[in-house]
Amino acid sequence: MTEAKTEQNTKLGSIRICRETLLYMIKLAWKEKPVVFLVYVIRLCKDVFSRAWEILLPKLLMDELVLFLAGGDRQKHLHNVCLYAVISVGAVLLANIIGSFFGNHARSVLDEWFQEYIDISIAQRAMEMDFEHTEDPDALDVLNKAREGMSWYSGGVVGVLDQLYNMISNIVVICGGAAVVIVTCPLLFPVQLAALILFLYFNMRNNKIEVASFEKLSKRNRIFGYIFFQLSQLCYAKDIRLYNSADMMGRKADDHSKQMYNVWYEEALSTRGNLWAMDVVNALRDAISYFYIGYLAIMGRITLGDFSMCVAAASVLYQSLFAISSGMQNLMKRCNYAHRYMEFLEYPEAMEKGMRSVKKGEHIIEFVNVSFKYPRAENYVLRNINLTIKSGEHLSIVGLNGAGKTTLVKLLCRLYDVTDGAILIDGVNIKEYSEDEYRRLFAVVFQDFQLFAFSLKENIAMEETGSAAQERIEEILRLTGLSEDVQKLSEGMDTMIFKSYDEHGTELSGGQKQKTAIARALYRDAPIVILDEPTAALDPIAEYEIYRQFETLVGGKTAIYISHRLSSCRFCDKIAVFADDTIKEYGSHDELVALESGIYAEMFHEQAKYYQ
C-alpha cells in the first residue's frame, strides 16, 4: 500500500510539474515572442489539410480507376485523375513551402532566440544568487540541471511548445480519421486502441528509465564539462606542459567518459526489451488491420476506394492516437526536464535580505562574538572574534595560512553570514541593510581576483566611462604605477586584455594584473577599501612604490590590509594577528614587536633576517 501510494504521489507530482511548466512556457512565449503562436496556427492549417488529403486521395484515385476499368466515360475519369494529381502536386508544393518557412526556418530562428534568452537568464540568476551557493555542490548540480534540462533534454521553450502543438494538431486529425474508420470499418478502432495501450505502456517504462539516467548523469556531466572544456583553456597550458600532465588529464577524461558511457549503456540495456515489445505490437496491429480491411473488401462490404481510404485512415488514426498519447508522455518528460530551470530561478536564498539604507559619512565596523564555519563543515574557521574598526583607520590582518583572514573579509562583505554573533556597521546588524547599498561600501581586491576579456579601461571601471571618468582612470593608473605600461599598449586604455575576442589583445604580467585589480578597487571610490595580498605578484620595487603611495591611494578611507609581508604593517594603525581560529594579538606595530614570545614579533623577526 505504501509503495502504491508513493507511486501515485509521484504521478500527481509529475502532472503538477507538467502543468506549472507548461503554463510558464506559454506565458513566457506570449510575453517575449507572441509571433510563435501565429507560426503554430499556420502550421496547424497546413498539417490538418495534408492529413485529410492523405486519407481522401487514395479513395478518389481508386474509385476513378475502377470506374475507368469498368468502361465508364474515359475522358471524364482521366480528367478527374489529372485534376487530383494537379491538386496533390500543388498541395504538396504549398505544404512544403509553408513547412519549410514556418516549420523549419521560423522554428530555428525562434528556438535560437529563446535559447539565448534562457542562457542569459540562467547566467543572470547565477550572478545574482548568494555567493555561498557558488561553492555548494548541491546548488551547482541544480544549475547544471537547469542548463541541460533547457537544452537538448527538453528542447527549451520551443521544444516544449512543439510537443503541445503536436498533441493539439493530432486531436484535430483524429476527429476526421476516427469518423472514417467508425463508418466504414468499425472493428478497426478497438484494434488500434488496444495496440496503442500496449505500445504506450512499454514507452512509459522507457521514459522512466531515461529520466532516471538524467538524474545519474547530472554530476558526471558537470565533471565531464570541466575536464573537456575548462582544461582545454590556454590558462592551463603551461602547467600541463611543464609537469607532463597531459597523460594524467587524458586518463581522467577517459575515466569520466567511461562512467557516462556506462550510464548510457545501462539505459540502452534497460530499454531494449521494451523496444522489442513495441515492434511486436506494431507488427500484430498491421497484420490484424490489413486482414480485417481485406476481408471487408473481398466480401464486397466496402469498395476498393473505401479499402484504400480505410488503410490510410487507420494508419493516420493510429499515428495520431499514438502521437497524442506518447506526446503526453514526452510532454511530461520534457516539462520535468524544463522544470529544473524554474527550480533554479526559484532556488532559495541563503541569506536574509534587509531594506535599510546605509547612512552617508563615517562608518564604524564592529565584530561582536563572531564565530563561523562553512556550510556542510563541522569545524569552525573563526571563533569569538571581537574587533572594532573606526572610520579612517587602517587595519592590517596577519597570520599563517588557513588562519581565517580571508574568511573574515568574506563575512564583512556578506558573501557569507556569520554562524554565531553579529557584524555591525554604525551599530546596525549588516543583515538589516539593503544588499545593493551595503555592497557599495566596499572596494575589494581578493587574492583570486579576476580580469575579463574586455578593454583595460572597462576592467578598471567595470562600467561605461565618459571623458571625466577617463581622466580619473589616468590618475589612478599613475598612482598604481601602470601609466607607463599603458602608454606602450597599441590602443592605450582601450587595448583588449587577453586574446579571447581580439587577436590584438594583450597578455598582462602577474604584476600588471595585480596593479589593474588595485586600480579597479580605487576607481570605485568606496569608503572601505579591502586589499587581500595586493602586492603578492609585485617585485620589491613595485611593492615599495605601492606602500609609498599607500596614504595617497587610500587616503582617509577605512582600509583593511591582509598580507604575509609584515613590512606592510608599518603603514597601518592597528594590527590583528590571527591564530587558532581567533585573534591572538591586537595593537600597533611597535606594541606587538615589543611583546616577548609574541606571534607577531616572532614572525616579523624571522622575515627581517632575509632583508638584513
C-alpha positions in Angstrom: 0.0 0.0 0.0 2.8 2.4 0.9 4.6 1.8 -2.4 1.4 2.2 -4.4 0.7 5.5 -2.6 4.2 6.7 -3.2 3.9 5.9 -6.9 0.5 7.7 -7.0 2.0 10.8 -5.3 4.9 10.7 -7.8 2.4 10.7 -10.7 0.4 13.5 -9.2 3.7 15.4 -8.7 4.6 14.9 -12.3 1.2 16.1 -13.5 1.6 19.2 -11.3 5.1 19.9 -12.6 3.9 19.5 -16.2 1.0 21.9 -15.7 3.2 24.5 -14.0 6.0 24.3 -16.5 3.6 24.4 -19.5 1.8 27.4 -18.2 5.2 29.1 -17.5 6.4 28.4 -21.0 3.2 29.6 -22.6 3.2 32.8 -20.6 6.9 33.3 -21.4 6.4 32.8 -25.1 3.3 35.1 -25.1 5.2 37.9 -23.3 8.5 37.7 -25.2 7.7 36.4 -28.7 3.9 36.1 -29.3 4.6 35.6 -33.0 5.4 32.0 -32.2 1.7 31.3 -31.8 0.9 32.7 -35.3 3.5 30.2 -36.6 1.8 27.3 -34.9 -1.7 28.4 -36.3 -0.3 28.4 -39.8 1.4 25.1 -39.3 -1.9 23.6 -37.9 -3.9 24.6 -41.0 -1.2 23.0 -43.2 -0.9 19.8 -41.2 -4.7 19.2 -41.0 -5.2 19.7 -44.7 -2.2 17.4 -45.5 -3.6 14.6 -43.3 -7.1 15.0 -44.7 -5.9 14.8 -48.2 -3.7 11.8 -47.3 -6.8 9.9 -46.3 -9.1 11.1 -49.1 -6.8 11.0 -52.1 -6.4 7.1 -52.3 -10.2 6.6 -52.4 -10.7 9.3 -55.1 -8.0 7.8 -57.3 -9.1 4.2 -56.7 -12.7 4.9 -57.4 -11.8 6.7 -60.7 -9.6 3.8 -61.7 -12.3 1.2 -61.0 -14.9 3.2 -63.0 -12.4 3.6 -65.8 -11.7 -0.1 -66.0 -15.5 -0.9 -65.8 -16.0 1.0 -69.1 -17.1 4.4 -67.8 -16.5 7.7 -69.5 -12.8 7.6 -70.1 -12.4 11.3 -70.8 -14.2 12.2 -67.6 -12.3 9.8 -65.4 -9.0 10.7 -67.0 -9.8 14.4 -66.4 -10.6 13.7 -62.7 -7.4 11.7 -62.2 -5.4 14.6 -63.7 -7.2 17.1 -61.6 -6.5 15.1 -58.4 -2.8 14.8 -59.5 -2.6 18.6 -60.0 -4.2 19.3 -56.7 -1.9 16.8 -55.0 1.2 18.3 -56.6 0.1 21.8 -55.8 -0.9 20.8 -52.2 2.4 19.1 -51.6 4.4 22.0 -53.0 2.5 24.5 -51.0 2.7 22.4 -47.8 6.5 22.0 -48.4 6.9 25.8 -48.8 4.8 26.5 -45.7 6.5 23.7 -43.8 10.0 24.9 -44.8 9.3 28.5 -43.7 7.0 28.2 -40.8 8.2 24.7 -39.7 11.9 24.7 -40.2 13.2 28.2 -40.7 10.9 30.1 -38.3 11.2 27.4 -35.7 15.0 27.5 -35.9 15.0 31.3 -35.5 12.6 31.2 -32.6 14.4 28.4 -30.9 17.8 30.2 -31.2 16.2 33.3 -29.7 14.7 31.5 -26.8 17.8 29.5 -26.1 19.8 32.8 -25.9 17.1 34.2 -23.7 17.3 31.2 -21.4 21.1 31.2 -21.3 21.1 34.9 -20.4 18.5 34.4 -17.7 20.5 31.5 -16.2 23.7 33.5 -16.2 21.9 36.5 -14.7 20.5 34.3 -11.9 23.9 32.7 -11.3 25.5 36.1 -10.9 22.7 37.3 -8.6 22.4 34.3 -6.3 24.1 34.3 -2.9 27.9 33.7 -3.2 27.5 30.8 -0.7 25.7 28.8 -3.5 28.7 29.2 -5.9 30.7 26.9 -3.6 27.8 24.5 -2.8 27.8 21.2 -4.8 24.0 20.9 -4.5 23.4 24.3 -5.9 25.9 23.7 -8.7 24.0 20.5 -9.6 20.8 22.4 -9.8 22.5 25.0 -12.0 23.8 22.2 -14.3 20.4 20.5 -14.4 18.8 23.9 -15.4 21.3 24.3 -18.3 20.9 20.7 -19.5 17.2 20.5 -18.8 16.6 23.5 -21.0 18.9 22.4 -23.8 18.8 19.1 -25.6 16.8 17.2 -22.9 13.7 19.3 -23.2 14.4 21.3 -26.3 13.9 24.5 -24.4 10.8 26.7 -24.8 10.2 25.7 -28.4 10.8 22.1 -27.7 8.0 22.1 -25.0 5.6 24.1 -27.2 6.3 21.8 -30.1 5.0 18.8 -28.0 1.9 20.7 -27.1 1.3 21.7 -30.7 1.7 18.1 -31.9 -0.9 17.0 -29.4 -3.4 19.7 -30.5 -2.9 19.1 -34.2 -3.3 15.3 -33.8 -6.5 15.8 -31.8 -8.0 17.7 -34.8 -6.8 15.0 -37.2 -8.2 12.2 -35.1 -11.7 13.6 -35.4 -11.6 13.0 -39.2 -9.7 9.7 -39.1 -12.0 8.2 -36.4 -15.1 9.2 -38.4 -13.9 7.4 -41.5 -12.9 4.3 -39.5 -16.1 4.1 -37.5 -18.3 4.5 -40.6 -16.5 2.1 -42.9 -14.7 -0.5 -40.7 -15.8 0.0 -37.1 -13.9 -3.0 -35.6 -10.6 -1.4 -36.7 -10.9 1.2 -34.0 -10.6 -1.2 -31.0 -7.6 -2.9 -32.7 -5.8 0.4 -33.0 -6.7 1.4 -29.4 -5.6 -1.9 -27.9 -2.2 -1.8 -29.8 -1.8 1.8 -28.7 -2.3 1.0 -25.0 0.3 -1.7 -25.1 2.7 0.5 -27.1 2.3 3.3 -24.6 2.9 1.0 -21.6 6.3 0.0 -22.9 7.1 3.6 -24.0 6.2 4.8 -20.5 8.7 2.3 -19.0 11.4 3.6 -21.3 10.6 7.2 -20.3 11.1 6.4 -16.6 14.4 4.8 -17.4 15.5 7.9 -19.4 14.6 10.3 -16.5 16.4 8.1 -14.0 19.5 8.2 -16.3 19.3 12.0 -16.4 19.5 12.2 -12.6 22.5 9.9 -12.6 24.3 12.0 -15.3 23.9 15.4 -13.7 27.0 15.4 -11.5 29.0 13.4 -14.1 28.1 15.9 -16.8 29.4 18.7 -14.6 32.7 16.9 -14.1 32.8 16.0 -17.8 32.3 19.6 -18.8 35.2 20.7 -16.5 37.6 18.2 -17.9 36.8 18.6 -21.5 36.1 22.3 -21.7 37.7 24.0 -18.8 41.1 22.2 -19.0 41.3 23.0 -22.7 41.6 26.7 -21.9 45.0 28.2 -22.5 45.5 29.3 -18.9 46.3 25.7 -18.0 48.7 25.3 -20.9 52.0 26.0 -19.1 51.3 23.7 -16.1 50.1 20.8 -18.2 53.2 21.0 -20.4 55.8 21.7 -17.7 54.6 18.9 -15.4 53.9 16.5 -18.3 50.3 16.0 -17.0 48.6 15.5 -20.4 48.5 11.8 -19.9 47.0 12.2 -16.4 44.4 14.6 -17.8 43.7 12.1 -20.6 43.2 9.3 -18.2 40.8 11.4 -16.1 38.9 12.3 -19.3 38.7 8.6 -20.3 37.6 7.6 -16.8 34.7 10.0 -16.7 33.8 9.3 -20.3 33.5 5.6 -19.3 31.3 6.5 -16.4 29.0 8.4 -18.6 29.1 5.6 -21.2 28.2 3.1 -18.5 25.1 5.1 -17.6 24.0 5.2 -21.3 24.9 1.6 -21.8 22.8 0.6 -18.8 20.0 2.7 -20.1 20.2 1.0 -23.5 20.1 -2.4 -22.0 17.1 -1.5 -19.8 15.1 -0.1 -22.7 16.0 -2.8 -25.2 13.3 -5.3 -24.1 10.6 -2.6 -24.2 11.6 -1.6 -27.7 11.4 -5.2 -29.0 7.9 -5.5 -27.4 6.8 -2.3 -29.2 8.0 -3.7 -32.5 6.0 -6.9 -31.9 2.8 -4.9 -31.0 3.2 -2.8 -34.2 3.6 -6.0 -36.4 0.5 -7.6 -34.9 -1.5 -4.4 -35.3 -0.6 -4.1 -39.0 -1.4 -7.8 -39.6 -4.8 -7.7 -38.0 -5.7 -4.4 -39.6 -4.9 -5.5 -43.2 -6.6 -8.8 -42.7 -9.8 -7.2 -41.5 -9.9 -4.5 -44.2 -9.1 -7.0 -46.9 -11.8 -9.3 -45.6 -14.4 -6.5 -45.9 -13.3 -5.7 -49.5 -13.4 -9.4 -50.6 -16.9 -9.8 -49.1 -18.0 -6.7 -51.0 -18.9 -4.7 -47.9 -16.6 -1.9 -49.0 -15.3 -0.7 -52.4 -11.7 -0.7 -53.4 -11.7 3.0 -52.9 -13.0 2.5 -49.4 -10.3 -0.1 -48.9 -7.6 2.4 -49.8 -9.2 5.1 -47.6 -9.6 2.7 -44.6 -5.9 1.7 -44.9 -4.9 5.4 -45.0 -7.4 6.4 -42.3 -6.3 3.5 -40.0 -2.7 4.5 -40.4 -3.4 8.2 -39.7 -5.7 7.3 -36.8 -3.1 5.1 -35.1 -0.3 7.6 -35.7 -2.4 10.4 -34.3 -3.6 8.4 -31.3 0.0 7.3 -30.6 1.2 10.9 -31.2 -1.3 12.2 -28.6 -0.5 9.5 -26.0 3.2 9.4 -26.5 3.1 13.2 -26.9 1.6 13.4 -23.4 4.4 11.3 -22.1 7.0 13.2 -23.9 5.4 16.5 -22.9 5.5 15.4 -19.2 9.1 14.2 -19.6 10.2 17.5 -21.3 8.3 19.5 -18.7 10.1 17.6 -15.9 13.5 18.5 -17.5 12.5 22.1 -18.2 11.1 22.4 -14.7 14.7 22.3 -13.4 15.2 25.7 -15.0 12.3 27.0 -12.9 13.7 25.4 -9.8 17.0 27.1 -10.4 15.3 30.5 -10.9 13.5 30.0 -7.6 16.4 28.5 -5.7 16.1 29.7 -2.1 18.3 32.4 -0.9 21.0 31.5 1.7 20.9 34.8 3.5 18.4 37.3 4.9 17.9 40.5 2.8 17.2 43.7 4.6 15.8 47.0 3.2 17.6 49.5 5.4 19.6 52.3 3.8 23.2 53.0 4.6 23.8 56.5 6.0 26.4 58.6 4.4 29.5 59.8 6.2 31.8 57.9 8.6 31.3 54.2 9.4 32.3 52.1 12.4 32.7 48.4 11.9 32.2 46.0 14.8 32.6 42.2 15.1 30.7 41.1 18.1 31.5 37.5 19.3 31.6 36.4 15.7 32.1 32.6 15.0 31.8 31.0 11.6 32.0 27.6 10.0 31.4 27.0 6.3 28.2 25.3 5.2 28.4 21.4 5.5 31.6 21.8 7.5 31.9 20.6 11.1 34.8 22.7 12.3 34.8 26.4 13.0 37.1 28.6 11.0 36.7 31.6 13.3 35.7 31.7 17.0 34.7 34.6 19.2 36.0 37.4 17.1 35.6 40.8 18.7 37.0 43.7 16.7 36.2 47.3 16.2 37.5 49.3 13.2 37.0 53.0 13.4 36.3 55.2 10.4 39.5 56.1 8.6 41.5 53.5 10.5 44.0 51.3 8.6 44.0 47.7 9.9 46.5 45.1 8.9 45.4 41.4 9.4 48.2 38.9 9.5 48.6 35.2 10.4 49.6 31.9 8.9 47.8 30.3 6.0 44.3 29.0 7.0 44.0 31.2 10.0 40.8 32.7 8.7 42.0 36.1 7.4 40.2 36.0 4.0 37.2 34.4 5.7 36.8 37.4 7.9 36.7 39.7 4.8 34.1 37.4 3.2 31.9 37.8 6.3 32.3 41.5 6.3 31.3 41.7 2.6 28.4 39.4 3.3 29.5 36.7 0.9 28.6 34.5 3.9 26.6 35.1 7.0 28.1 34.6 10.4 27.2 31.4 12.2 27.2 33.0 15.6 27.4 36.6 16.8 26.9 39.6 14.6 28.7 42.2 12.5 27.6 45.8 13.0 28.0 48.8 10.8 27.2 52.0 12.7 25.6 49.9 15.4 23.2 48.1 13.0 23.4 44.4 12.1 24.5 44.2 8.5 21.7 41.8 7.8 19.2 44.7 8.0 20.9 46.7 5.2 19.8 46.7 1.6 22.3 44.3 -0.2 23.0 46.8 -3.0 23.6 49.7 -0.8 25.7 47.7 1.6 28.0 46.3 -1.1 28.7 49.9 -2.3 30.6 50.5 1.0 33.4 48.2 -0.2 36.1 48.2 -2.8 37.8 44.8 -2.5 40.8 43.1 -4.1 40.8 39.3 -3.3 43.8 37.0 -3.8 41.9 35.2 -6.6 40.6 38.4 -8.4 39.6 38.0 -12.0 40.2 40.2 -15.0 37.9 39.9 -18.0 38.4 39.8 -21.8 37.3 43.5 -22.0 39.4 46.6 -22.6 41.8 47.7 -19.8 39.6 50.7 -19.2 36.5 48.5 -18.8 38.3 46.2 -16.4 39.1 49.1 -14.2 35.8 51.0 -14.3 33.5 48.0 -14.7 31.0 50.4 -16.2 30.5 52.8 -19.1 33.0 55.7 -19.0 32.9 59.2 -20.2 35.7 61.8 -20.6 35.6 62.8 -16.9 35.9 59.2 -15.8 38.8 58.7 -18.2 40.8 61.4 -16.6 40.2 59.8 -13.2 41.4 56.4 -14.6 44.5 58.0 -15.9 45.3 59.4 -12.4 44.7 56.0 -10.8 47.0 54.4 -13.4 49.7 56.9 -12.5 49.3 56.2 -8.7 49.4 52.4 -9.2 52.4 52.5 -11.5 50.6 51.3 -14.6 50.7 54.5 -16.6 54.0 53.8 -18.4 52.8 50.2 -19.2 49.6 51.5 -20.7 51.4 54.0 -22.9 53.2 51.1 -24.5 50.0 49.3 -25.5 48.8 49.7 -29.1 45.5 51.2 -28.2 46.3 52.5 -24.7 43.5 52.0 -22.2 41.2 50.7 -25.0 43.5 47.7 -25.6 41.7 44.4 -25.0 43.0 42.2 -22.3 43.6 38.6 -23.4 43.2 37.3 -27.0 39.8 35.6 -26.5 37.9 38.0 -28.7 40.7 40.2 -30.1 43.8 38.8 -31.8 45.5 42.1 -31.0 44.7 41.8 -27.2 47.5 41.9 -24.7 48.5 39.3 -22.0 49.4 41.2 -18.8 52.1 40.0 -16.5 51.2 38.9 -13.0 52.3 42.2 -11.5 50.3 44.2 -14.1 47.2 42.2 -13.4 47.5 42.9 -9.7 48.0 46.6 -10.3 44.9 46.6 -12.5 42.9 44.9 -9.7 44.1 47.6 -7.3 43.2 50.3 -9.8 39.7 48.8 -10.1 39.2 49.0 -6.3 40.5 52.5 -6.1 38.3 53.6 -9.0 35.2 52.6 -7.1 35.9 55.2 -4.5 34.2 53.3 -1.8 34.6 54.4 1.9 36.0 51.0 2.9 39.0 49.5 1.0 40.0 45.9 1.5 43.2 44.6 0.0 43.9 40.8 0.3 47.6 40.1 -0.6 47.6 43.1 -3.0 51.3 43.0 -3.7 51.9 39.2 -3.8 52.8 39.3 -7.5 54.8 42.6 -7.4 58.5 42.9 -7.4 60.1 44.6 -4.4 60.5 48.0 -6.2 56.9 48.0 -7.3 55.8 46.9 -3.9 57.7 49.7 -2.3 56.0 52.2 -4.7 52.6 50.9 -3.7 53.5 51.2 0.0 54.9 54.7 -0.6 51.7 55.8 -2.3 49.5 54.0 0.3 48.3 57.1 2.1 47.6 58.8 -1.3 45.9 55.7 -2.7 43.7 55.0 0.4 43.6 58.5 1.8 41.2 59.0 4.7 39.2 55.8 3.8 38.9 52.9 6.2 41.4 50.2 5.0 41.8 46.5 5.8 45.0 45.1 4.6 45.8 41.4 4.5 49.4 40.4 3.8 52.1 37.9 4.7 54.8 40.5 4.2 54.9 42.2 7.6 56.8 45.2 6.3 53.4 46.4 5.0 52.0 46.6 8.6 54.1 49.7 9.4 51.7 51.6 7.2 48.7 50.6 9.3 47.3 52.0 12.6 46.4 48.6 14.1 47.4 45.0 13.5 45.2 41.9 14.2 47.1 38.7 14.5 45.1 35.6 13.7 45.9 32.1 15.0 44.0 29.2 16.4 40.7 30.4 14.7 40.7 33.7 16.6 42.5 37.0 17.2 45.5 36.2 19.4 47.2 39.7 19.4 46.0 43.2 18.6 47.8 46.5 18.7 50.2 48.8 16.7 53.4 47.5 15.1 55.6 48.9 17.9 53.3 47.4 20.6 53.3 43.9 19.0 57.0 43.8 18.2 57.7 44.6 21.9 55.7 41.6 23.1 58.1 38.9 24.3 57.4 35.5 22.7 54.6 37.2 20.7 53.4 35.6 17.5 53.8 38.8 15.5 57.2 39.6 16.9 58.5 36.2 16.1 57.1 36.3 12.5 58.5 39.9 12.0 62.0 39.0 13.2 62.0 35.8 11.1 61.1 37.8 7.9 63.5 40.6 8.8 66.5 38.2 8.8 66.1 37.8 5.0 66.4 41.5 4.4 69.5 42.1 6.7 
